[in-house]
Amino acid sequence: MASDAETLRQIRAQTLALMEQITRQPKPTYSLEGQQIAWSEYLARLQAVVDWCDRKLAEREPVELRSQAVT
């Protein structure tokens, strides 16, 4: 079973692959059977997924804080 971090990396990679496909051959916004398909909105949603994955992965990274006492 994959760890949470591995799953986040996989979701991120799959989303980036979808974004690459979409931007390689962009399509216009159109209506189909009363439903509007807006590729720019879809791309923005995919970017939000990548950003979310980045934030979650960054939260898992160890943090080192340095401080210095002033006397």
SULMO-V464961 format. One record per run of one state. SS is the DSSP state (h for helix, s for strand, l for the rest). FROM is the first residue (numbers start at 1). TO is the last residue. If there is no record, write none. Layout:
ss:SS from:FROM to:TO
ss:SS from:FROM to:TO
This chain:
ss:l from:1 to:3
ss:h from:4 to:24
ss:l from:25 to:29
ss:s from:30 to:32
ss:l from:33 to:34
ss:s from:35 to:37
ss:l from:38 to:38
ss:h from:39 to:60
ss:l from:61 to:71
